Amino acid sequence: MSKDLRINEEIRAREVRLVGEGGEQLGIMQVRDALHLAMEKSVDLVEIAPTAKPPVCKLMDYGKYKYEQAKRDKETRKKHKTMEIKEVKLRPNIEDHDFETKARNAQRFLGEGDKVKVTIMFRGREITHPEQGRILCLRLAEFLKTEAVIERDPKLEGRNMVMILAAVKPQVQQVSQVQPTQQAPQAQPTRQAPQVQPTRQPR
């Protein structure tokens, strides 16, 4: 017998704790018997706890298991959205219609869970009136007051003014479970039965 065949036989003779497809315990048996059972059921024999004594193996459709696991991982990554910072740029002399369009965009970004970087761009001599940019920032914050809070106050950076808005976290309100106390019914006075005087029998 060659060395490879001898090693293979040694592995097949090892004992494992076998778990069925539904999680039921099938007991301790040799690997060769577990493999034979897997072939009968047209499933795979998968080692799930190699460091246990004895190692634990399970009967399963390994291809189906890997497919479902990949599907679950994909759904998890889809739900776990990385927060981004979206930028909304405005000019100090922006028209009302354009302002509302920019505000709606910021509202959509906040609704998607992202932060919003508001940038007021100054050109030429507009930079000499930075208070106009601050007023515009606060106007936008007021427009979005139900969706956002100011995470970073308006600050002049070079020729731009920048403000950061973050989405408002939903607040969980606790509803009081205290029930109004019920007054115990007042006891009604009991009526005493009229006392009957014994009649005297004539002698």
Buried (B, 14 or more C-beta within 10 A) or exposed (E): EEEEEEEEEEEBEEBBBBBBEEEEEBEEBBBEBBBEBBEEEEBBBBEEBEEEEBBBBBBBBEEEEEEEEEEEEEEEEEEEEEEEEBEBEBBBEBEEEEBEEBBEBBBEBBEEEBBBBBBBBBEEEBBEEBEBBBBBBBEBBEBBEEBBBBEEEBEBEEEBBBBBBBBEEEEEEEEEEEEEEEEEEEEEEEEEEEEEEEEEEEE
